[in-house]
Amino acid sequence: MTEKHLEEKLNRLLEFVDDPQKKEHYYRLISTLLEKGYFPGLAEVPVVKSAISHIDGERGLLTYRGYPVEELAEYCSFESVAFLILNGDLPLEAEEKEFREKLLDNIYLPECVSDSILHFNPNLHPMNMLSAAVLLLEAVDKDSWQVDNHRENVKRAIALIAKFPTIIGTFLTGKADFNKGRKFNSFAEYALFCFSPEHAAKPEYVKMFEESLILHMDHTMNNSTFSARAVGSSQAGIYALISSAINSLSGPLHGGANERVVRTLEAIGSADQVPRHVENSLEHHQKIMGVGHRIYKTYDPRAKYFKDVILPKIYGDEEKIKAERPDLWNLYETAVTLERYVQEKLGKKNLHPNVDFWSGLFYKAVNVPTEYFTTIFAMARVVGWTAHWIEQQDSAGKIYRPYQLYVGFDTRHIVK
Ligand code: COA
């Protein structure tokens, strides 16, 4: 069939699809299948129907249950947005209060889990530690293999979300009782306390940390959410699927990019070295960490929020930060220059900084050790992972089992 015939046939096939966006999507899918015979990276392949979040990659819009993420970050608490993502609507005041109490009541770890965390090798990367610790929780929840009860699933999700900061804080401080005798006003305050009690005592930092958590809570069918859903589709329990999602998130092409960005900025050393770094990376076809996205064709709205709303509160007073934290100022200046170069060189290819480009500059400012950056991402994204799992268990889904194109040997036999 000639190309022209093929195009005519495709147009005829899609004649009855009214929505132009859907039409274009199907057109691209069918053409990819015809051209390549398969979908590398499952790009653009719809695998699920979900009502939790939505990205409009052309307009740079991310919504949770219909609300733009910037509005949620600016006006809502961690508790409200987590409630929204898990339940479908924003809570009433009393519901928000109850949800906060439930979270704060569930922060404590069973002794067998905290003991194990304290015995982990301190060289373990915090993301691997987090994944292992989550799995250990199954030992004290032997009914967790039952996944068909919505109320129980929501209860388990809240209890697990609550424990993330404690798992991380226990490993970071090397103390099981690091939070003992403390009362917290909000979940965000507690989460920040686990990294920096000094910053958690300042409401303006708690607000920024809360915003950063909200920005990361869900992001449609990303790699870790897909992993959670793939494991969940076999009806494995919550600890197994969340542990898998954490492992997926740890990769540098996904959440692990935030750690890589700051390490890259440190390696570049100063703003005047940026052009050399960019030229060198492009010449050697090396990706620049914190840049690019499968869905966004314009600036990532979460990155924009970090850049325009959160970071100016820290780096806006140039003289102060230069005097108090010259190392931080140098990183920031290097990042600003890197961003300019990236936009100049890669903007025309629709490659722009993503959320991981900027988030580390905030985490660094609240004294989070660099290897812990991605654990903050996980602390927020566990809300989305569990919401997707609950949605999946509520619908009669199928086990994930895609198809492969076999390219190996024909059947052959052992020669005796
Ligand atoms: N730096 C330089 N070039 C990049 C790039 C980056 N960060 N990201 C993508 N590209 C280029 C690729 O080299 C490729 O170019 P080509 O068509 O000339 O070969 C093209 O853009 C498509 O890249 P590809 O990796 O196929 O896109 P993808 O949709 O599969 O991947 C990411 C998306 C996010 C994995 C990818 O952009 C990336 O690896 N970014 C860096 C890691 C990162 O920041 N991850 C966090 C995501 S929130």
Boltz pocket constraint, residues with backbone or C-beta under 6 A from the ligand:
constraints:
  - pocket:
      binder: B
      contacts: [[A, 41], [A, 252], [A, 253], [A, 254], [A, 255], [A, 257], [A, 285], [A, 286], [A, 287], [A, 288], [A, 289], [A, 290], [A, 291], [A, 292], [A, 293], [A, 294], [A, 295], [A, 346], [A, 349], [A, 351], [A, 354], [A, 355], [A, 356]]
      max_distance: 6.0
